[in-house]
Each structure stands twice: as structure tokens, then as C-alpha cells.
Amino acid sequence: MGDPFQVIREIGRGATGAVYEVRVPGHEEPMAAKVLEVQTDQARSRFEREFEVMSRFRHSNVATAHGFGVLSRGAPYLLFDL
């Protein structure tokens, strides 16, 4: 099975991962995928917690979190509005 999105371009990169502009099947507008590149238990736990908090948070100045998953290469990702 393939990954759930197609990368269009890299938007930015930080200490633990990268953010990409992506196309998601079933969504007309591009989305942002934040991909965790550091594979430690602590980093993964923080990443999962980020999704838990962001998926409940709604504000016009903050991107809405739409999904959490794991890519075919084992890296977790979060999907956000772009």
C-alpha cells in the first residue's frame, strides 16, 4: 500500500522533521503534512500528543489538524490545512 498523499514541495525543515505541501486524494485544496524524521520514543510521544491537542483546537489563526498516520517508511505524519 502506498502513502496517503503526494508531496508537492518541502515548505520547511526543523530539528525533528519537515513540513511538506501535499495533495491528498479526495481533497481539492493542497494540505500540509508534518513528518517526524527523528525516531525516538520521546519524539514520537510528543508528536502524537501534538495531534491530540491540535485536533481539538479551533481558531481562525491556527491550522486545523485533520489526520495522523504512519508513512510506508515508518515515519509518522500529521495532516493540517495549508
VOPATOR-116058 format. One record per atom (N, C-alpha, C): residue in one letter; residue number from 1; atom name; x, y, z. Coordinates in nm, 4 decimals, padded with zeros to 6 digits. Layout:
% residues N
<pt><type>A</type><seq>NUM</seq><atom>CA</atom><x>X</x><y>Y</y><z>Z</z></pt>
...
//
This chain:
% residues 82
<pt><type>M</type><seq>1</seq><atom>N</atom><x>00.0842</x><y>-00.1187</y><z>00.0000</z></pt>
<pt><type>M</type><seq>1</seq><atom>CA</atom><x>00.0000</x><y>00.0000</y><z>00.0000</z></pt>
<pt><type>M</type><seq>1</seq><atom>C</atom><x>00.0880</x><y>00.1240</y><z>00.0000</z></pt>
<pt><type>G</type><seq>2</seq><atom>N</atom><x>00.0482</x><y>00.2258</y><z>-00.0760</z></pt>
<pt><type>G</type><seq>2</seq><atom>CA</atom><x>00.1268</x><y>00.3476</y><z>-00.0869</z></pt>
<pt><type>G</type><seq>2</seq><atom>C</atom><x>00.0950</x><y>00.4475</y><z>00.0226</z></pt>
<pt><type>D</type><seq>3</seq><atom>N</atom><x>00.1640</x><y>00.5581</y><z>00.0164</z></pt>
<pt><type>D</type><seq>3</seq><atom>CA</atom><x>00.1426</x><y>00.6636</y><z>00.1145</z></pt>
<pt><type>D</type><seq>3</seq><atom>C</atom><x>00.0127</x><y>00.7386</y><z>00.0834</z></pt>
<pt><type>P</type><seq>4</seq><atom>N</atom><x>-00.0477</x><y>00.8035</y><z>00.1850</z></pt>
<pt><type>P</type><seq>4</seq><atom>CA</atom><x>-00.1788</x><y>00.8651</y><z>00.1685</z></pt>
<pt><type>P</type><seq>4</seq><atom>C</atom><x>-00.1785</x><y>01.0021</y><z>00.1006</z></pt>
<pt><type>F</type><seq>5</seq><atom>N</atom><x>-00.0622</x><y>01.0487</y><z>00.0594</z></pt>
<pt><type>F</type><seq>5</seq><atom>CA</atom><x>-00.0557</x><y>01.1788</y><z>-00.0066</z></pt>
<pt><type>F</type><seq>5</seq><atom>C</atom><x>00.0632</x><y>01.1827</y><z>-00.1001</z></pt>
<pt><type>Q</type><seq>6</seq><atom>N</atom><x>00.0598</x><y>01.2824</y><z>-00.1920</z></pt>
<pt><type>Q</type><seq>6</seq><atom>CA</atom><x>00.1693</x><y>01.3056</y><z>-00.2859</z></pt>
<pt><type>Q</type><seq>6</seq><atom>C</atom><x>00.2363</x><y>01.4368</y><z>-00.2470</z></pt>
<pt><type>V</type><seq>7</seq><atom>N</atom><x>00.3668</x><y>01.4342</y><z>-00.2285</z></pt>
<pt><type>V</type><seq>7</seq><atom>CA</atom><x>00.4411</x><y>01.5546</y><z>-00.1919</z></pt>
<pt><type>V</type><seq>7</seq><atom>C</atom><x>00.4543</x><y>01.6452</y><z>-00.3139</z></pt>
<pt><type>I</type><seq>8</seq><atom>N</atom><x>00.4190</x><y>01.7721</y><z>-00.2946</z></pt>
<pt><type>I</type><seq>8</seq><atom>CA</atom><x>00.4346</x><y>01.8726</y><z>-00.3991</z></pt>
<pt><type>I</type><seq>8</seq><atom>C</atom><x>00.5692</x><y>01.9442</y><z>-00.3816</z></pt>
<pt><type>R</type><seq>9</seq><atom>N</atom><x>00.5955</x><y>01.9877</y><z>-00.2565</z></pt>
<pt><type>R</type><seq>9</seq><atom>CA</atom><x>00.7222</x><y>02.0551</y><z>-00.2287</z></pt>
<pt><type>R</type><seq>9</seq><atom>C</atom><x>00.7459</x><y>02.0591</y><z>-00.0782</z></pt>
<pt><type>E</type><seq>10</seq><atom>N</atom><x>00.8700</x><y>02.0768</y><z>-00.0397</z></pt>
<pt><type>E</type><seq>10</seq><atom>CA</atom><x>00.9034</x><y>02.0971</y><z>00.1011</z></pt>
<pt><type>E</type><seq>10</seq><atom>C</atom><x>00.8795</x><y>02.2432</y><z>00.1360</z></pt>
<pt><type>I</type><seq>11</seq><atom>N</atom><x>00.8109</x><y>02.2672</y><z>00.2472</z></pt>
<pt><type>I</type><seq>11</seq><atom>CA</atom><x>00.7840</x><y>02.4031</y><z>00.2938</z></pt>
<pt><type>I</type><seq>11</seq><atom>C</atom><x>00.8905</x><y>02.4470</y><z>00.3939</z></pt>
<pt><type>G</type><seq>12</seq><atom>N</atom><x>00.9294</x><y>02.3570</y><z>00.4816</z></pt>
<pt><type>G</type><seq>12</seq><atom>CA</atom><x>01.0276</x><y>02.3913</y><z>00.5836</z></pt>
<pt><type>G</type><seq>12</seq><atom>C</atom><x>01.0797</x><y>02.2682</y><z>00.6537</z></pt>
<pt><type>R</type><seq>13</seq><atom>N</atom><x>01.1890</x><y>02.2869</y><z>00.7279</z></pt>
<pt><type>R</type><seq>13</seq><atom>CA</atom><x>01.2531</x><y>02.1757</y><z>00.7975</z></pt>
<pt><type>R</type><seq>13</seq><atom>C</atom><x>01.3012</x><y>02.2252</y><z>00.9324</z></pt>
<pt><type>G</type><seq>14</seq><atom>N</atom><x>01.2874</x><y>02.1400</y><z>01.0338</z></pt>
<pt><type>G</type><seq>14</seq><atom>CA</atom><x>01.3315</x><y>02.1743</y><z>01.1684</z></pt>
<pt><type>G</type><seq>14</seq><atom>C</atom><x>01.4187</x><y>02.0643</y><z>01.2257</z></pt>
<pt><type>A</type><seq>15</seq><atom>N</atom><x>01.4371</x><y>02.0676</y><z>01.3566</z></pt>
<pt><type>A</type><seq>15</seq><atom>CA</atom><x>01.5272</x><y>01.9733</y><z>01.4236</z></pt>
<pt><type>A</type><seq>15</seq><atom>C</atom><x>01.4762</x><y>01.8293</y><z>01.4210</z></pt>
<pt><type>T</type><seq>16</seq><atom>N</atom><x>01.3440</x><y>01.8110</y><z>01.4188</z></pt>
<pt><type>T</type><seq>16</seq><atom>CA</atom><x>01.2910</x><y>01.6748</y><z>01.4264</z></pt>
<pt><type>T</type><seq>16</seq><atom>C</atom><x>01.2144</x><y>01.6296</y><z>01.3032</z></pt>
<pt><type>G</type><seq>17</seq><atom>N</atom><x>01.1960</x><y>01.7174</y><z>01.2055</z></pt>
<pt><type>G</type><seq>17</seq><atom>CA</atom><x>01.1205</x><y>01.6756</y><z>01.0885</z></pt>
<pt><type>G</type><seq>17</seq><atom>C</atom><x>01.1066</x><y>01.7841</y><z>00.9849</z></pt>
<pt><type>A</type><seq>18</seq><atom>N</atom><x>01.0095</x><y>01.7628</y><z>00.8962</z></pt>
<pt><type>A</type><seq>18</seq><atom>CA</atom><x>00.9874</x><y>01.8556</y><z>00.7857</z></pt>
<pt><type>A</type><seq>18</seq><atom>C</atom><x>00.8384</x><y>01.8722</y><z>00.7610</z></pt>
<pt><type>V</type><seq>19</seq><atom>N</atom><x>00.8025</x><y>01.9843</y><z>00.6976</z></pt>
<pt><type>V</type><seq>19</seq><atom>CA</atom><x>00.6646</x><y>02.0117</y><z>00.6586</z></pt>
<pt><type>V</type><seq>19</seq><atom>C</atom><x>00.6616</x><y>02.0220</y><z>00.5064</z></pt>
<pt><type>Y</type><seq>20</seq><atom>N</atom><x>00.5636</x><y>01.9539</y><z>00.4474</z></pt>
<pt><type>Y</type><seq>20</seq><atom>CA</atom><x>00.5511</x><y>01.9490</y><z>00.3025</z></pt>
<pt><type>Y</type><seq>20</seq><atom>C</atom><x>00.4133</x><y>01.9966</y><z>00.2593</z></pt>
<pt><type>E</type><seq>21</seq><atom>N</atom><x>00.4071</x><y>02.0597</y><z>00.1432</z></pt>
<pt><type>E</type><seq>21</seq><atom>CA</atom><x>00.2793</x><y>02.0832</y><z>00.0770</z></pt>
<pt><type>E</type><seq>21</seq><atom>C</atom><x>00.2460</x><y>01.9528</y><z>00.0063</z></pt>
<pt><type>V</type><seq>22</seq><atom>N</atom><x>00.1242</x><y>01.9017</y><z>00.0271</z></pt>
<pt><type>V</type><seq>22</seq><atom>CA</atom><x>00.0878</x><y>01.7710</y><z>-00.0285</z></pt>
<pt><type>V</type><seq>22</seq><atom>C</atom><x>-00.0497</x><y>01.7750</y><z>-00.0931</z></pt>
<pt><type>R</type><seq>23</seq><atom>N</atom><x>-00.0721</x><y>01.6807</y><z>-00.1807</z></pt>
<pt><type>R</type><seq>23</seq><atom>CA</atom><x>-00.2044</x><y>01.6549</y><z>-00.2397</z></pt>
<pt><type>R</type><seq>23</seq><atom>C</atom><x>-00.2572</x><y>01.5272</y><z>-00.1755</z></pt>
<pt><type>V</type><seq>24</seq><atom>N</atom><x>-00.3806</x><y>01.5361</y><z>-00.1256</z></pt>
<pt><type>V</type><seq>24</seq><atom>CA</atom><x>-00.4453</x><y>01.4216</y><z>-00.0623</z></pt>
<pt><type>V</type><seq>24</seq><atom>C</atom><x>-00.5655</x><y>01.3824</y><z>-00.1471</z></pt>
<pt><type>P</type><seq>25</seq><atom>N</atom><x>-00.5741</x><y>01.2560</y><z>-00.1891</z></pt>
<pt><type>P</type><seq>25</seq><atom>CA</atom><x>-00.6907</x><y>01.2138</y><z>-00.2668</z></pt>
<pt><type>P</type><seq>25</seq><atom>C</atom><x>-00.8199</x><y>01.2460</y><z>-00.1923</z></pt>
<pt><type>G</type><seq>26</seq><atom>N</atom><x>-00.9161</x><y>01.3019</y><z>-00.2638</z></pt>
<pt><type>G</type><seq>26</seq><atom>CA</atom><x>-01.0440</x><y>01.3372</y><z>-00.2043</z></pt>
<pt><type>G</type><seq>26</seq><atom>C</atom><x>-01.0513</x><y>01.4799</y><z>-00.1524</z></pt>
<pt><type>H</type><seq>27</seq><atom>N</atom><x>-00.9388</x><y>01.5515</y><z>-00.1549</z></pt>
<pt><type>H</type><seq>27</seq><atom>CA</atom><x>-00.9348</x><y>01.6917</y><z>-00.1115</z></pt>
<pt><type>H</type><seq>27</seq><atom>C</atom><x>-00.8905</x><y>01.7767</y><z>-00.2302</z></pt>
<pt><type>E</type><seq>28</seq><atom>N</atom><x>-00.9700</x><y>01.8768</y><z>-00.2625</z></pt>
<pt><type>E</type><seq>28</seq><atom>CA</atom><x>-00.9356</x><y>01.9625</y><z>-00.3757</z></pt>
<pt><type>E</type><seq>28</seq><atom>C</atom><x>-00.8176</x><y>02.0534</y><z>-00.3463</z></pt>
<pt><type>E</type><seq>29</seq><atom>N</atom><x>-00.8144</x><y>02.1085</y><z>-00.2260</z></pt>
<pt><type>E</type><seq>29</seq><atom>CA</atom><x>-00.7089</x><y>02.2021</y><z>-00.1884</z></pt>
<pt><type>E</type><seq>29</seq><atom>C</atom><x>-00.5859</x><y>02.1280</y><z>-00.1366</z></pt>
<pt><type>P</type><seq>30</seq><atom>N</atom><x>-00.4668</x><y>02.1818</y><z>-00.1613</z></pt>
<pt><type>P</type><seq>30</seq><atom>CA</atom><x>-00.3458</x><y>02.1218</y><z>-00.1036</z></pt>
<pt><type>P</type><seq>30</seq><atom>C</atom><x>-00.3518</x><y>02.1288</y><z>00.0495</z></pt>
<pt><type>M</type><seq>31</seq><atom>N</atom><x>-00.2805</x><y>02.0391</y><z>00.1132</z></pt>
<pt><type>M</type><seq>31</seq><atom>CA</atom><x>-00.2716</x><y>02.0355</y><z>00.2586</z></pt>
<pt><type>M</type><seq>31</seq><atom>C</atom><x>-00.1245</x><y>02.0385</y><z>00.2975</z></pt>
<pt><type>A</type><seq>32</seq><atom>N</atom><x>-00.0999</x><y>02.0480</y><z>00.4276</z></pt>
<pt><type>A</type><seq>32</seq><atom>CA</atom><x>00.0364</x><y>02.0421</y><z>00.4794</z></pt>
<pt><type>A</type><seq>32</seq><atom>C</atom><x>00.0527</x><y>01.9116</y><z>00.5557</z></pt>
<pt><type>A</type><seq>33</seq><atom>N</atom><x>00.1648</x><y>01.8452</y><z>00.5342</z></pt>
<pt><type>A</type><seq>33</seq><atom>CA</atom><x>00.1978</x><y>01.7231</y><z>00.6076</z></pt>
<pt><type>A</type><seq>33</seq><atom>C</atom><x>00.3253</x><y>01.7495</y><z>00.6868</z></pt>
<pt><type>K</type><seq>34</seq><atom>N</atom><x>00.3158</x><y>01.7340</y><z>00.8171</z></pt>
<pt><type>K</type><seq>34</seq><atom>CA</atom><x>00.4315</x><y>01.7453</y><z>00.9048</z></pt>
<pt><type>K</type><seq>34</seq><atom>C</atom><x>00.4799</x><y>01.6033</y><z>00.9304</z></pt>
<pt><type>V</type><seq>35</seq><atom>N</atom><x>00.6034</x><y>01.5746</y><z>00.8924</z></pt>
<pt><type>V</type><seq>35</seq><atom>CA</atom><x>00.6577</x><y>01.4388</y><z>00.9013</z></pt>
<pt><type>V</type><seq>35</seq><atom>C</atom><x>00.7695</x><y>01.4354</y><z>01.0043</z></pt>
<pt><type>L</type><seq>36</seq><atom>N</atom><x>00.7578</x><y>01.3451</y><z>01.0996</z></pt>
<pt><type>L</type><seq>36</seq><atom>CA</atom><x>00.8595</x><y>01.3278</y><z>01.2029</z></pt>
<pt><type>L</type><seq>36</seq><atom>C</atom><x>00.9727</x><y>01.2422</y><z>01.1478</z></pt>
<pt><type>E</type><seq>37</seq><atom>N</atom><x>01.0929</x><y>01.2967</y><z>01.1458</z></pt>
<pt><type>E</type><seq>37</seq><atom>CA</atom><x>01.2088</x><y>01.2251</y><z>01.0931</z></pt>
<pt><type>E</type><seq>37</seq><atom>C</atom><x>01.2932</x><y>01.1619</y><z>01.2033</z></pt>
<pt><type>V</type><seq>38</seq><atom>N</atom><x>01.2825</x><y>01.2139</y><z>01.3252</z></pt>
<pt><type>V</type><seq>38</seq><atom>CA</atom><x>01.3590</x><y>01.1611</y><z>01.4390</z></pt>
<pt><type>V</type><seq>38</seq><atom>C</atom><x>01.2777</x><y>01.0482</y><z>01.5015</z></pt>
<pt><type>Q</type><seq>39</seq><atom>N</atom><x>01.3321</x><y>00.9283</y><z>01.5032</z></pt>
<pt><type>Q</type><seq>39</seq><atom>CA</atom><x>01.2576</x><y>00.8119</y><z>01.5502</z></pt>
<pt><type>Q</type><seq>39</seq><atom>C</atom><x>01.3010</x><y>00.7685</y><z>01.6903</z></pt>
<pt><type>T</type><seq>40</seq><atom>N</atom><x>01.2631</x><y>00.8484</y><z>01.7898</z></pt>
<pt><type>T</type><seq>40</seq><atom>CA</atom><x>01.2846</x><y>00.8099</y><z>01.9289</z></pt>
<pt><type>T</type><seq>40</seq><atom>C</atom><x>01.1472</x><y>00.7992</y><z>01.9948</z></pt>
<pt><type>D</type><seq>41</seq><atom>N</atom><x>01.1384</x><y>00.7237</y><z>02.1033</z></pt>
<pt><type>D</type><seq>41</seq><atom>CA</atom><x>01.0109</x><y>00.7095</y><z>02.1735</z></pt>
<pt><type>D</type><seq>41</seq><atom>C</atom><x>00.9604</x><y>00.8444</y><z>02.2226</z></pt>
<pt><type>Q</type><seq>42</seq><atom>N</atom><x>01.0512</x><y>00.9273</y><z>02.2736</z></pt>
<pt><type>Q</type><seq>42</seq><atom>CA</atom><x>01.0132</x><y>01.0580</y><z>02.3257</z></pt>
<pt><type>Q</type><seq>42</seq><atom>C</atom><x>00.9599</x><y>01.1480</y><z>02.2130</z></pt>
<pt><type>A</type><seq>43</seq><atom>N</atom><x>01.0285</x><y>01.1504</y><z>02.1000</z></pt>
<pt><type>A</type><seq>43</seq><atom>CA</atom><x>00.9845</x><y>01.2332</y><z>01.9871</z></pt>
<pt><type>A</type><seq>43</seq><atom>C</atom><x>00.8493</x><y>01.1858</y><z>01.9348</z></pt>
<pt><type>R</type><seq>44</seq><atom>N</atom><x>00.8316</x><y>01.0569</y><z>01.9240</z></pt>
<pt><type>R</type><seq>44</seq><atom>CA</atom><x>00.7054</x><y>01.0017</y><z>01.8746</z></pt>
<pt><type>R</type><seq>44</seq><atom>C</atom><x>00.5905</x><y>01.0334</y><z>01.9706</z></pt>
<pt><type>S</type><seq>45</seq><atom>N</atom><x>00.6162</x><y>01.0224</y><z>02.1003</z></pt>
<pt><type>S</type><seq>45</seq><atom>CA</atom><x>00.5149</x><y>01.0524</y><z>02.2011</z></pt>
<pt><type>S</type><seq>45</seq><atom>C</atom><x>00.4723</x><y>01.1989</y><z>02.1946</z></pt>
<pt><type>R</type><seq>46</seq><atom>N</atom><x>00.5693</x><y>01.2881</y><z>02.1812</z></pt>
<pt><type>R</type><seq>46</seq><atom>CA</atom><x>00.5382</x><y>01.4312</y><z>02.1696</z></pt>
<pt><type>R</type><seq>46</seq><atom>C</atom><x>00.4597</x><y>01.4608</y><z>02.0428</z></pt>
<pt><type>F</type><seq>47</seq><atom>N</atom><x>00.4951</x><y>01.3932</y><z>01.9352</z></pt>
<pt><type>F</type><seq>47</seq><atom>CA</atom><x>00.4276</x><y>01.4125</y><z>01.8068</z></pt>
<pt><type>F</type><seq>47</seq><atom>C</atom><x>00.2815</x><y>01.3686</y><z>01.8165</z></pt>
<pt><type>E</type><seq>48</seq><atom>N</atom><x>00.2574</x><y>01.2533</y><z>01.8772</z></pt>
<pt><type>E</type><seq>48</seq><atom>CA</atom><x>00.1213</x><y>01.2045</y><z>01.8949</z></pt>
<pt><type>E</type><seq>48</seq><atom>C</atom><x>00.0404</x><y>01.2992</y><z>01.9835</z></pt>
<pt><type>R</type><seq>49</seq><atom>N</atom><x>00.1048</x><y>01.3500</y><z>02.0879</z></pt>
<pt><type>R</type><seq>49</seq><atom>CA</atom><x>00.0379</x><y>01.4444</y><z>02.1779</z></pt>
<pt><type>R</type><seq>49</seq><atom>C</atom><x>00.0042</x><y>01.5744</y><z>02.1030</z></pt>
<pt><type>E</type><seq>50</seq><atom>N</atom><x>00.0926</x><y>01.6184</y><z>02.0153</z></pt>
<pt><type>E</type><seq>50</seq><atom>CA</atom><x>00.0653</x><y>01.7376</y><z>01.9352</z></pt>
<pt><type>E</type><seq>50</seq><atom>C</atom><x>-00.0626</x><y>01.7194</y><z>01.8553</z></pt>
<pt><type>F</type><seq>51</seq><atom>N</atom><x>-00.0798</x><y>01.6028</y><z>01.7943</z></pt>
<pt><type>F</type><seq>51</seq><atom>CA</atom><x>-00.2018</x><y>01.5791</y><z>01.7179</z></pt>
<pt><type>F</type><seq>51</seq><atom>C</atom><x>-00.3242</x><y>01.5782</y><z>01.8089</z></pt>
<pt><type>E</type><seq>52</seq><atom>N</atom><x>-00.3146</x><y>01.5134</y><z>01.9234</z></pt>
<pt><type>E</type><seq>52</seq><atom>CA</atom><x>-00.4279</x><y>01.5094</y><z>02.0163</z></pt>
<pt><type>E</type><seq>52</seq><atom>C</atom><x>-00.4736</x><y>01.6504</y><z>02.0528</z></pt>
<pt><type>V</type><seq>53</seq><atom>N</atom><x>-00.3791</x><y>01.7377</y><z>02.0836</z></pt>
<pt><type>V</type><seq>53</seq><atom>CA</atom><x>-00.4125</x><y>01.8746</y><z>02.1222</z></pt>
<pt><type>V</type><seq>53</seq><atom>C</atom><x>-00.4640</x><y>01.9530</y><z>02.0023</z></pt>
<pt><type>M</type><seq>54</seq><atom>N</atom><x>-00.3931</x><y>01.9464</y><z>01.8903</z></pt>
<pt><type>M</type><seq>54</seq><atom>CA</atom><x>-00.4293</x><y>02.0260</y><z>01.7727</z></pt>
<pt><type>M</type><seq>54</seq><atom>C</atom><x>-00.5622</x><y>01.9820</y><z>01.7107</z></pt>
<pt><type>S</type><seq>55</seq><atom>N</atom><x>-00.5969</x><y>01.8553</y><z>01.7212</z></pt>
<pt><type>S</type><seq>55</seq><atom>CA</atom><x>-00.7222</x><y>01.8093</y><z>01.6612</z></pt>
<pt><type>S</type><seq>55</seq><atom>C</atom><x>-00.8441</x><y>01.8623</y><z>01.7363</z></pt>
<pt><type>R</type><seq>56</seq><atom>N</atom><x>-00.8265</x><y>01.9064</y><z>01.8602</z></pt>
<pt><type>R</type><seq>56</seq><atom>CA</atom><x>-00.9370</x><y>01.9639</y><z>01.9382</z></pt>
<pt><type>R</type><seq>56</seq><atom>C</atom><x>-00.9387</x><y>02.1159</y><z>01.9337</z></pt>
<pt><type>F</type><seq>57</seq><atom>N</atom><x>-00.8315</x><y>02.1752</y><z>01.8870</z></pt>
<pt><type>F</type><seq>57</seq><atom>CA</atom><x>-00.8151</x><y>02.3200</y><z>01.8895</z></pt>
<pt><type>F</type><seq>57</seq><atom>C</atom><x>-00.8723</x><y>02.3816</y><z>01.7628</z></pt>
<pt><type>R</type><seq>58</seq><atom>N</atom><x>-00.9566</x><y>02.4831</y><z>01.7775</z></pt>
<pt><type>R</type><seq>58</seq><atom>CA</atom><x>-01.0135</x><y>02.5529</y><z>01.6623</z></pt>
<pt><type>R</type><seq>58</seq><atom>C</atom><x>-00.9949</x><y>02.7026</y><z>01.6809</z></pt>
<pt><type>H</type><seq>59</seq><atom>N</atom><x>-00.9246</x><y>02.7637</y><z>01.5864</z></pt>
<pt><type>H</type><seq>59</seq><atom>CA</atom><x>-00.9051</x><y>02.9079</y><z>01.5884</z></pt>
<pt><type>H</type><seq>59</seq><atom>C</atom><x>-00.8740</x><y>02.9519</y><z>01.4464</z></pt>
<pt><type>S</type><seq>60</seq><atom>N</atom><x>-00.9229</x><y>03.0678</y><z>01.4081</z></pt>
<pt><type>S</type><seq>60</seq><atom>CA</atom><x>-00.9050</x><y>03.1154</y><z>01.2708</z></pt>
<pt><type>S</type><seq>60</seq><atom>C</atom><x>-00.7585</x><y>03.1395</y><z>01.2339</z></pt>
<pt><type>N</type><seq>61</seq><atom>N</atom><x>-00.6714</x><y>03.1581</y><z>01.3318</z></pt>
<pt><type>N</type><seq>61</seq><atom>CA</atom><x>-00.5292</x><y>03.1836</y><z>01.3046</z></pt>
<pt><type>N</type><seq>61</seq><atom>C</atom><x>-00.4403</x><y>03.0612</y><z>01.3221</z></pt>
<pt><type>V</type><seq>62</seq><atom>N</atom><x>-00.5011</x><y>02.9451</y><z>01.3441</z></pt>
<pt><type>V</type><seq>62</seq><atom>CA</atom><x>-00.4246</x><y>02.8212</y><z>01.3650</z></pt>
<pt><type>V</type><seq>62</seq><atom>C</atom><x>-00.4748</x><y>02.7159</y><z>01.2671</z></pt>
<pt><type>A</type><seq>63</seq><atom>N</atom><x>-00.3821</x><y>02.6493</y><z>01.1991</z></pt>
<pt><type>A</type><seq>63</seq><atom>CA</atom><x>-00.4196</x><y>02.5448</y><z>01.1030</z></pt>
<pt><type>A</type><seq>63</seq><atom>C</atom><x>-00.4888</x><y>02.4291</y><z>01.1747</z></pt>
<pt><type>T</type><seq>64</seq><atom>N</atom><x>-00.5951</x><y>02.3789</y><z>01.1136</z></pt>
<pt><type>T</type><seq>64</seq><atom>CA</atom><x>-00.6698</x><y>02.2671</y><z>01.1700</z></pt>
<pt><type>T</type><seq>64</seq><atom>C</atom><x>-00.5996</x><y>02.1362</y><z>01.1377</z></pt>
<pt><type>A</type><seq>65</seq><atom>N</atom><x>-00.5853</x><y>02.0500</y><z>01.2379</z></pt>
<pt><type>A</type><seq>65</seq><atom>CA</atom><x>-00.5268</x><y>01.9172</y><z>01.2182</z></pt>
<pt><type>A</type><seq>65</seq><atom>C</atom><x>-00.6363</x><y>01.8233</y><z>01.1687</z></pt>
<pt><type>H</type><seq>66</seq><atom>N</atom><x>-00.6063</x><y>01.7484</y><z>01.0625</z></pt>
<pt><type>H</type><seq>66</seq><atom>CA</atom><x>-00.7062</x><y>01.6601</y><z>01.0023</z></pt>
<pt><type>H</type><seq>66</seq><atom>C</atom><x>-00.6739</x><y>01.5126</y><z>01.0144</z></pt>
<pt><type>G</type><seq>67</seq><atom>N</atom><x>-00.5507</x><y>01.4777</y><z>01.0398</z></pt>
<pt><type>G</type><seq>67</seq><atom>CA</atom><x>-00.5197</x><y>01.3356</y><z>01.0436</z></pt>
<pt><type>G</type><seq>67</seq><atom>C</atom><x>-00.3816</x><y>01.3062</y><z>01.0981</z></pt>
<pt><type>F</type><seq>68</seq><atom>N</atom><x>-00.3671</x><y>01.1820</y><z>01.1398</z></pt>
<pt><type>F</type><seq>68</seq><atom>CA</atom><x>-00.2407</x><y>01.1306</y><z>01.1924</z></pt>
<pt><type>F</type><seq>68</seq><atom>C</atom><x>-00.2237</x><y>00.9916</y><z>01.1341</z></pt>
<pt><type>G</type><seq>69</seq><atom>N</atom><x>-00.1022</x><y>00.9587</y><z>01.0951</z></pt>
<pt><type>G</type><seq>69</seq><atom>CA</atom><x>-00.0771</x><y>00.8259</y><z>01.0411</z></pt>
<pt><type>G</type><seq>69</seq><atom>C</atom><x>00.0712</x><y>00.7979</y><z>01.0345</z></pt>
<pt><type>V</type><seq>70</seq><atom>N</atom><x>00.1041</x><y>00.6873</y><z>00.9687</z></pt>
<pt><type>V</type><seq>70</seq><atom>CA</atom><x>00.2433</x><y>00.6457</y><z>00.9532</z></pt>
<pt><type>V</type><seq>70</seq><atom>C</atom><x>00.2682</x><y>00.6161</y><z>00.8063</z></pt>
<pt><type>L</type><seq>71</seq><atom>N</atom><x>00.3734</x><y>00.6751</y><z>00.7510</z></pt>
<pt><type>L</type><seq>71</seq><atom>CA</atom><x>00.4095</x><y>00.6524</y><z>00.6114</z></pt>
<pt><type>L</type><seq>71</seq><atom>C</atom><x>00.4641</x><y>00.5108</y><z>00.5921</z></pt>
<pt><type>S</type><seq>72</seq><atom>N</atom><x>00.4722</x><y>00.4672</y><z>00.4694</z></pt>
<pt><type>S</type><seq>72</seq><atom>CA</atom><x>00.5211</x><y>00.3325</y><z>00.4388</z></pt>
<pt><type>S</type><seq>72</seq><atom>C</atom><x>00.6640</x><y>00.3109</y><z>00.4877</z></pt>
<pt><type>R</type><seq>73</seq><atom>N</atom><x>00.7413</x><y>00.4186</y><z>00.5028</z></pt>
<pt><type>R</type><seq>73</seq><atom>CA</atom><x>00.8792</x><y>00.4064</y><z>00.5525</z></pt>
<pt><type>R</type><seq>73</seq><atom>C</atom><x>00.8871</x><y>00.4108</y><z>00.7048</z></pt>
<pt><type>G</type><seq>74</seq><atom>N</atom><x>00.7698</x><y>00.4186</y><z>00.7709</z></pt>
<pt><type>G</type><seq>74</seq><atom>CA</atom><x>00.7654</x><y>00.4133</y><z>00.9162</z></pt>
<pt><type>G</type><seq>74</seq><atom>C</atom><x>00.7642</x><y>00.5474</y><z>00.9877</z></pt>
<pt><type>A</type><seq>75</seq><atom>N</atom><x>00.7689</x><y>00.6574</y><z>00.9138</z></pt>
<pt><type>A</type><seq>75</seq><atom>CA</atom><x>00.7693</x><y>00.7906</y><z>00.9757</z></pt>
<pt><type>A</type><seq>75</seq><atom>C</atom><x>00.6268</x><y>00.8373</y><z>01.0000</z></pt>
<pt><type>P</type><seq>76</seq><atom>N</atom><x>00.5954</x><y>00.8807</y><z>01.1234</z></pt>
<pt><type>P</type><seq>76</seq><atom>CA</atom><x>00.4620</x><y>00.9345</y><z>01.1496</z></pt>
<pt><type>P</type><seq>76</seq><atom>C</atom><x>00.4436</x><y>01.0715</y><z>01.0857</z></pt>
<pt><type>Y</type><seq>77</seq><atom>N</atom><x>00.3170</x><y>01.1046</y><z>01.0554</z></pt>
<pt><type>Y</type><seq>77</seq><atom>CA</atom><x>00.2871</x><y>01.2347</y><z>00.9948</z></pt>
<pt><type>Y</type><seq>77</seq><atom>C</atom><x>00.1569</x><y>01.2890</y><z>01.0515</z></pt>
<pt><type>L</type><seq>78</seq><atom>N</atom><x>00.1430</x><y>01.4221</y><z>01.0414</z></pt>
<pt><type>L</type><seq>78</seq><atom>CA</atom><x>00.0196</x><y>01.4929</y><z>01.0754</z></pt>
<pt><type>L</type><seq>78</seq><atom>C</atom><x>-00.0253</x><y>01.5680</y><z>00.9508</z></pt>
<pt><type>L</type><seq>79</seq><atom>N</atom><x>-00.1561</x><y>01.5707</y><z>00.9248</z></pt>
<pt><type>L</type><seq>79</seq><atom>CA</atom><x>-00.2097</x><y>01.6485</y><z>00.8137</z></pt>
<pt><type>L</type><seq>79</seq><atom>C</atom><x>-00.2811</x><y>01.7712</y><z>00.8677</z></pt>
<pt><type>F</type><seq>80</seq><atom>N</atom><x>-00.2495</x><y>01.8866</y><z>00.8082</z></pt>
<pt><type>F</type><seq>80</seq><atom>CA</atom><x>-00.3063</x><y>02.0150</y><z>00.8501</z></pt>
<pt><type>F</type><seq>80</seq><atom>C</atom><x>-00.3584</x><y>02.0873</y><z>00.7274</z></pt>
<pt><type>D</type><seq>81</seq><atom>N</atom><x>-00.4488</x><y>02.1856</y><z>00.7523</z></pt>
<pt><type>D</type><seq>81</seq><atom>CA</atom><x>-00.4827</x><y>02.2810</y><z>00.6477</z></pt>
<pt><type>D</type><seq>81</seq><atom>C</atom><x>-00.3549</x><y>02.3549</y><z>00.6094</z></pt>
<pt><type>L</type><seq>82</seq><atom>N</atom><x>-00.3482</x><y>02.3958</y><z>00.4855</z></pt>
<pt><type>L</type><seq>82</seq><atom>CA</atom><x>-00.2319</x><y>02.4725</y><z>00.4403</z></pt>
<pt><type>L</type><seq>82</seq><atom>C</atom><x>-00.2627</x><y>02.6197</y><z>00.4480</z></pt>
//
